[in-house]
């Protein structure tokens, strides 16, 4: 996966571009949190801080680099988690009792807000950083568990060469690609991807609340699953989360997920995608619809046209453009 293109892709807003360490400390401190920042000794002459960002609700996608080797000490982040993926270079990261070496193409780090953190970024280190609001992560953990849980603290190191790490990289790539969408649906799509990233982190990585999430949940019954399916169909053109579906169906998220798996042989996320694809096809086959394929995809919540087109072809044996051309030839 090509994460090296991240800096060129995330251009919605350049928040910091300075060769002054003090200015970088102040400006990046306003974006993330107050912190200590200092170029390390002989490396100081190459200092050049750049921070680009795309933000939506409880999530933001950021590209950050400092040019030279730097020491960073934010203490406790307090209000957010940071998934930090080196695109180039490496970093030594200490979070709580964990000390990890994060290196481009091999490993990443996940910082928890309640644990003190210190870092040393190498010369030329550039990171793709996903910020997740602490309240959003905590809320989602409780929705999955179906009950209140204590604070969530992750193991810091992530091996990006293993299955879970590769899945995370793939998901962050989708978030990066979402920043290129020039559409009013961009914000909703990025927020949905952020929510599903939180779930992926909670379900695939080691953290303090894993036992609560692994407790056996009674699967939702057929009436509840049908109710959830009907709610999805009725609300498919607006933004919603999987937790919204569970709440509307009157059950816990974990129970609904298990019920969908047992009764439909699929996942809740795939169920949503199926409804979106069905609505997409109906719109494409409407001869009075003058919108483009991209516009129609966005209207039904399929924010990433490339992924939507691939899923559409798998399901219907033709591309969305083929369907639309045939409709307009009638």
C-alpha positions, 0 to 999 in steps of 0.5 A: 500500500502506498502511504508515501503519497499521503502528503500530496493527498491531504491538501484540504488545509495546511495548518503549519508550515514553519522553520521555527521550533517555537512557532511549531510548538505553539501552533501544533500544540493548539491543534493537538495539545500543549507539549515540549518540542525541541530539535535534537542537537546537530540536527536542528538546522534541518528543522521544518515543521509541516502539518496538513489536516482533514477533520470531521466530527470526532476524527481527523487525518493528519500528515506531520513532519519536522524535517530534523530529529526532534524530541516531543513530550506531550505528557498525557494527551487527555482528550484523544487517541493518536494512531501514528503511522510512519510514512518515511523514517522512524520514531522511538515512542514511550507510552505508559510502560511501553517503549516501541520503535515505529518504522515506515513499512514495519510498525506503527504506534497507538497513543492512549490519552490517559498514559504519559507519552514521549517520542523521538522522531528521526531525521526525515520522519513523516507520519500519517496520524489519525486522531480519534476523540477519547469520548468517541472511542469510549462510547463505541467500546461501551456500545460494543460491550453493551454496558459501561466500561472503564477507560480504554488503554491500548498496547502501544506497538502495532506490527503493520506486517501482520494481518491486523496491522495490514487491515488498519493500514488498508482502512487508513488508506481509505480515509486518505483517499476520502480526503480527495472526494470533492463532494458534500458527502466528504465529511459524512464519509470520513466520519463513517470511516473514522467510526469503523476504524475505532471499531477495528482498533477495539476488536483487533488490538490488545487493550484494557477492555478486551475482556469486556468485548470478548464476553459472550453476547446473546444474539439479537432475535429475528424480529430485532434483525428485521427491524434493524434492516428496515431502519437501514433502508429507511435511513440509507440516504442520511449519515448514521452509525452502526450504534444508531442502528442498534439503538433504533432496534432496541438492542446492544451493538454486540447483540445486533452484530451477532444476530446479523451474523447468525441470521443473515450470514453477513456483517452489519457493515456489509448489510449496510453496503448491500442496501446502499448498492441496491439503492444505487442500482435503482437510481442508476436505472431511473431514466429521469435521473440526470445526475452523474455516477459519482453524484448518485453514489454520493447521494446513497452514501457510497463515498468512495466511487472506486470501492463502490464500483468494484462492489457493484460489479461483483454484485451485478456483473457490470459497472455502474457506468454500464448500467447508466448508459443502458438506462439512458439509451432507452 
